[in-house]
Amino acid sequence: MAGHSKWANIQHRKGKQDAKRGKIFTRLIKEITVAARLGDSDPASNPRLRLAMEKAYAQNMPKDNVERAIKRGSGELEGVDYIELRYEGYGINGVAVIVDCMTDNKTRTVADVRHAFTKYGGNLGTDGSVSFLFKHCGQMVFAPGTDENALMEVALDAGAEDFVSNDDGSLEVITAPNDFVEVKHRLEAAGFKPEVAEVTMKPVTEVALAGEDAQRMQKLLDALENLDDVQEVYTNAVMDE
């Protein structure tokens, strides 16, 4: 895979997310609600909730919206009882795809996900069919031109698991999921602000797609991401812009 693909794909994804701000709010409210329901409603003792709240505030979500979502999750307010679902499948040329969902209707969700895979040239797999190709971790990506030595020193001292220097000049800091928030705060305190910061399913290996294959794969990813019950879509496909 050409090294320049990393930064180009990250910038493309950020642009798409910015264009879907309203949908991002809906997804973040679901995440906050579920995080509060499954753990403590105090973000200081619930890393997942703390991260979801940080994402919400980064998207300029009003504080009242965040607090209502926490109260629905903790049972102080009535609300929809979402369940988490993960689907695994294959895209164009057999590339791996993971689809994380939150839903109040499992039957509807699996039908929608299967339909999207089938319509756009992929197919739904079984549990565990592709998840071994990904690593659950915290990932922060820094722009080309960032001081590599200084960033690496702070990151490793803060407890990062790995540090990656990409061919395009971008830098990545990898953490354990539960260490992500603390490491991110330590880096920001030292003056390093990541362009992308998330707990994600990071591909162990990536597969390059180009031309018509890349276009077809993008249509499949867009179809999945546009489903109301879908929270995140992960793939090991890399498509040059």
LUMPA-256424 format. One record per residue (C-alpha): residue number from 1; residue in three letters; chain; x negated, y, z negated. Coordinates in steps of 0.02 Angstrom, whole numbers. Each point is the difference from the previous one (the first is absolute). Last residue first. Layout:
ATOM; NUM; ALA; A; X; Y; Z
...
This chain:
ATOM; 241; GLU; A; 431; 482; 181
ATOM; 240; ASP; A; -95; -162; -29
ATOM; 239; MET; A; 104; -135; -81
ATOM; 238; VAL; A; -60; -101; -149
ATOM; 237; ALA; A; 100; -155; -45
ATOM; 236; ASN; A; -24; -72; -175
ATOM; 235; THR; A; 175; 53; -45
ATOM; 234; TYR; A; 92; 73; -150
ATOM; 233; VAL; A; 178; 68; -5
ATOM; 232; GLU; A; 64; 88; -155
ATOM; 231; GLN; A; 167; 41; -82
ATOM; 230; VAL; A; 124; -82; 118
ATOM; 229; ASP; A; 183; -1; -52
ATOM; 228; ASP; A; 54; 141; 118
ATOM; 227; LEU; A; -84; -75; 153
ATOM; 226; ASN; A; -103; 130; 92
ATOM; 225; GLU; A; -165; -77; -53
ATOM; 224; LEU; A; 45; -165; 83
ATOM; 223; ALA; A; 48; 80; 166
ATOM; 222; ASP; A; -155; 111; -3
ATOM; 221; LEU; A; -112; -151; -30
ATOM; 220; LEU; A; 78; -94; 145
ATOM; 219; LYS; A; -13; 150; 116
ATOM; 218; GLN; A; -182; 23; -51
ATOM; 217; MET; A; -36; -181; 45
ATOM; 216; ARG; A; 73; 23; 174
ATOM; 215; GLN; A; -106; 155; 29
ATOM; 214; ALA; A; -157; -88; -63
ATOM; 213; ASP; A; 31; -149; 114
ATOM; 212; GLU; A; 30; 118; 147
ATOM; 211; GLY; A; -170; 82; -18
ATOM; 210; ALA; A; -107; -53; -147
ATOM; 209; LEU; A; 6; -114; -152
ATOM; 208; ALA; A; -146; -23; -121
ATOM; 207; VAL; A; 15; -132; -137
ATOM; 206; GLU; A; -56; 41; -177
ATOM; 205; THR; A; -78; -112; -133
ATOM; 204; VAL; A; 34; -3; -187
ATOM; 203; PRO; A; 150; 113; 31
ATOM; 202; LYS; A; 41; 116; -146
ATOM; 201; MET; A; 167; -28; -87
ATOM; 200; THR; A; 22; 167; -86
ATOM; 199; VAL; A; -13; 104; -156
ATOM; 198; GLU; A; -18; 173; 73
ATOM; 197; ALA; A; -111; 150; 29
ATOM; 196; VAL; A; -22; 77; 173
ATOM; 195; GLU; A; -94; 162; 35
ATOM; 194; PRO; A; -94; -22; -163
ATOM; 193; LYS; A; -50; 150; -107
ATOM; 192; PHE; A; -177; -6; -70
ATOM; 191; GLY; A; -37; 145; -118
ATOM; 190; ALA; A; -65; -96; -151
ATOM; 189; ALA; A; 170; 12; -84
ATOM; 188; GLU; A; 75; -71; 160
ATOM; 187; LEU; A; -115; -151; -12
ATOM; 186; ARG; A; 43; -32; -182
ATOM; 185; HIS; A; 186; 18; 36
ATOM; 184; LYS; A; -10; -125; 142
ATOM; 183; VAL; A; -97; -123; -108
ATOM; 182; GLU; A; 133; 10; -137
ATOM; 181; VAL; A; 146; -19; 122
ATOM; 180; PHE; A; -77; -148; 92
ATOM; 179; ASP; A; -55; -105; -148
ATOM; 178; ASN; A; 159; -106; -5
ATOM; 177; PRO; A; -12; -40; 187
ATOM; 176; ALA; A; -185; -49; -8
ATOM; 175; THR; A; -99; 132; 93
ATOM; 174; ILE; A; -68; 36; 175
ATOM; 173; VAL; A; -82; 165; 48
ATOM; 172; GLU; A; -8; 34; 186
ATOM; 171; LEU; A; -108; 120; 100
ATOM; 170; SER; A; 30; 76; 171
ATOM; 169; GLY; A; -153; 25; 111
ATOM; 168; ASP; A; 72; -85; 156
ATOM; 167; ASP; A; -104; -157; -28
ATOM; 166; ASN; A; 79; -25; -171
ATOM; 165; SER; A; -90; 11; -169
ATOM; 164; VAL; A; 85; -114; -126
ATOM; 163; PHE; A; -12; 5; -191
ATOM; 162; ASP; A; 60; -144; -108
ATOM; 161; GLU; A; 75; -45; -167
ATOM; 160; ALA; A; 18; 177; -69
ATOM; 159; GLY; A; -28; 20; -187
ATOM; 158; ALA; A; -28; 186; -24
ATOM; 157; ASP; A; -190; -20; 11
ATOM; 156; LEU; A; 24; -86; 167
ATOM; 155; ALA; A; 104; 144; 66
ATOM; 154; VAL; A; -110; 139; -69
ATOM; 153; GLU; A; -158; -72; 77
ATOM; 152; MET; A; 84; -44; 164
ATOM; 151; LEU; A; 70; 175; 19
ATOM; 150; ALA; A; -170; 81; -32
ATOM; 149; ASN; A; -88; -114; 123
ATOM; 148; GLU; A; 130; 20; 136
ATOM; 147; ASP; A; 20; 189; -3
ATOM; 146; THR; A; 162; 16; 100
ATOM; 145; GLY; A; -31; 43; 183
ATOM; 144; PRO; A; 129; -121; 69
ATOM; 143; ALA; A; 157; 10; -106
ATOM; 142; PHE; A; 30; -106; -154
ATOM; 141; VAL; A; 108; -156; -12
ATOM; 140; MET; A; 64; -66; -166
ATOM; 139; GLN; A; 59; -179; -17
ATOM; 138; GLY; A; 71; -93; -150
ATOM; 137; CYS; A; 11; -186; 24
ATOM; 136; HIS; A; 103; -149; 57
ATOM; 135; LYS; A; -111; -88; 127
ATOM; 134; PHE; A; 68; -58; 167
ATOM; 133; LEU; A; -24; -150; 116
ATOM; 132; PHE; A; 64; -118; -136
ATOM; 131; SER; A; 169; 88; 18
ATOM; 130; VAL; A; 23; -74; 175
ATOM; 129; SER; A; 104; -159; -17
ATOM; 128; GLY; A; 21; 15; -188
ATOM; 127; ASP; A; 190; 2; 5
ATOM; 126; THR; A; 57; -57; 172
ATOM; 125; GLY; A; -9; 93; 165
ATOM; 124; LEU; A; 113; 122; 91
ATOM; 123; ASN; A; -36; 19; 185
ATOM; 122; GLY; A; -67; 136; 112
ATOM; 121; GLY; A; 47; 66; 171
ATOM; 120; TYR; A; 103; 155; -38
ATOM; 119; LYS; A; 175; -72; -13
ATOM; 118; THR; A; -52; -152; -102
ATOM; 117; PHE; A; -97; 95; -133
ATOM; 116; ALA; A; 135; 133; -15
ATOM; 115; HIS; A; 138; -131; -13
ATOM; 114; ARG; A; -92; -96; -134
ATOM; 113; VAL; A; -20; 159; -104
ATOM; 112; ASP; A; 183; 47; 17
ATOM; 111; ALA; A; 62; -175; -41
ATOM; 110; VAL; A; -118; -11; -151
ATOM; 109; THR; A; 65; 166; -64
ATOM; 108; ARG; A; 185; -33; 21
ATOM; 107; THR; A; -7; -166; -92
ATOM; 106; LYS; A; -108; 74; -139
ATOM; 105; ASN; A; 125; 136; -43
ATOM; 104; ASP; A; -49; 124; -137
ATOM; 103; THR; A; -167; 30; 83
ATOM; 102; MET; A; -182; 42; -21
ATOM; 101; CYS; A; -113; -61; 141
ATOM; 100; ASP; A; -182; -41; 35
ATOM; 99; VAL; A; -40; -54; 179
ATOM; 98; ILE; A; -164; -89; 35
ATOM; 97; VAL; A; -62; -18; 180
ATOM; 96; ALA; A; -143; -105; 71
ATOM; 95; VAL; A; -53; 6; 182
ATOM; 94; GLY; A; 64; -144; 107
ATOM; 93; ASN; A; -33; 78; 169
ATOM; 92; ILE; A; 138; 127; -35
ATOM; 91; GLY; A; 71; -15; -176
ATOM; 90; TYR; A; 7; -142; -124
ATOM; 89; GLY; A; 94; -17; -162
ATOM; 88; GLU; A; 9; 19; -187
ATOM; 87; TYR; A; 147; 62; -102
ATOM; 86; ARG; A; -8; 69; -176
ATOM; 85; LEU; A; 152; 37; -108
ATOM; 84; GLU; A; 26; 112; -151
ATOM; 83; ILE; A; 172; 11; -80
ATOM; 82; TYR; A; 97; 161; -23
ATOM; 81; ASP; A; 135; 22; -132
ATOM; 80; VAL; A; 94; 157; 56
ATOM; 79; GLY; A; 27; 131; -134
ATOM; 78; GLU; A; 78; 43; -166
ATOM; 77; LEU; A; -101; 117; -110
ATOM; 76; GLU; A; -99; -36; -159
ATOM; 75; GLY; A; -37; -174; 67
ATOM; 74; SER; A; -190; 18; 13
ATOM; 73; GLY; A; 5; -1; 190
ATOM; 72; ARG; A; 142; 125; 10
ATOM; 71; LYS; A; -90; 112; -125
ATOM; 70; ILE; A; -161; -8; 101
ATOM; 69; ALA; A; 94; 45; 159
ATOM; 68; ARG; A; 83; 146; -89
ATOM; 67; GLU; A; -170; 64; -58
ATOM; 66; VAL; A; -73; -5; 176
ATOM; 65; ASN; A; 148; 91; 76
ATOM; 64; ASP; A; -7; 133; -136
ATOM; 63; LYS; A; -186; 27; 33
ATOM; 62; PRO; A; 36; 51; 179
ATOM; 61; MET; A; -95; -101; 132
ATOM; 60; ASN; A; -145; 102; 68
ATOM; 59; GLN; A; -77; -148; 96
ATOM; 58; ALA; A; -148; 0; -119
ATOM; 57; TYR; A; 128; 2; -142
ATOM; 56; ALA; A; 74; -162; 64
ATOM; 55; LYS; A; -168; -83; 26
ATOM; 54; GLU; A; -52; 46; -177
ATOM; 53; MET; A; 164; -70; -67
ATOM; 52; ALA; A; -26; -164; 92
ATOM; 51; LEU; A; -178; -13; -70
ATOM; 50; ARG; A; 58; 29; -178
ATOM; 49; LEU; A; 140; -126; 20
ATOM; 48; ARG; A; -122; -133; 58
ATOM; 47; PRO; A; -124; 43; -137
ATOM; 46; ASN; A; 131; -20; -140
ATOM; 45; SER; A; -70; 48; -171
ATOM; 44; ALA; A; -23; 186; 32
ATOM; 43; PRO; A; 146; -5; 122
ATOM; 42; ASP; A; 123; -24; -145
ATOM; 41; SER; A; 153; -92; 67
ATOM; 40; ASP; A; -90; -162; -44
ATOM; 39; GLY; A; 1; -139; 128
ATOM; 38; LEU; A; 116; -92; 120
ATOM; 37; ARG; A; 141; 128; -6
ATOM; 36; ALA; A; -113; 153; 8
ATOM; 35; ALA; A; -96; -72; 149
ATOM; 34; VAL; A; 165; -45; 84
ATOM; 33; THR; A; 70; 176; -16
ATOM; 32; ILE; A; -164; 84; 50
ATOM; 31; GLU; A; -15; -110; 154
ATOM; 30; LYS; A; 180; 31; 52
ATOM; 29; ILE; A; -23; 188; -21
ATOM; 28; LEU; A; -160; -12; 102
ATOM; 27; ARG; A; 89; -87; 142
ATOM; 26; THR; A; 138; 128; 8
ATOM; 25; PHE; A; -123; 145; -5
ATOM; 24; ILE; A; -103; -80; 139
ATOM; 23; LYS; A; 156; -9; 107
ATOM; 22; GLY; A; 23; 187; -13
ATOM; 21; ARG; A; -184; 35; 39
ATOM; 20; LYS; A; 0; -102; 160
ATOM; 19; ALA; A; -105; 116; 109
ATOM; 18; ASP; A; -132; 10; -137
ATOM; 17; GLN; A; -10; -189; 1
ATOM; 16; LYS; A; -30; -4; 187
ATOM; 15; GLY; A; -140; 126; -14
ATOM; 14; LYS; A; -82; -98; -141
ATOM; 13; ARG; A; 5; -158; 107
ATOM; 12; HIS; A; -85; 87; 146
ATOM; 11; GLN; A; -135; 70; -114
ATOM; 10; ILE; A; -34; -172; -72
ATOM; 9; ASN; A; -5; -78; 173
ATOM; 8; ALA; A; -125; 126; 65
ATOM; 7; TRP; A; -110; -20; -155
ATOM; 6; LYS; A; -12; -189; 14
ATOM; 5; SER; A; -6; -13; 190
ATOM; 4; HIS; A; -169; 87; 10
ATOM; 3; GLY; A; -86; -159; -59
ATOM; 2; ALA; A; 42; -98; 156
ATOM; 1; MET; A; 66; -172; -44
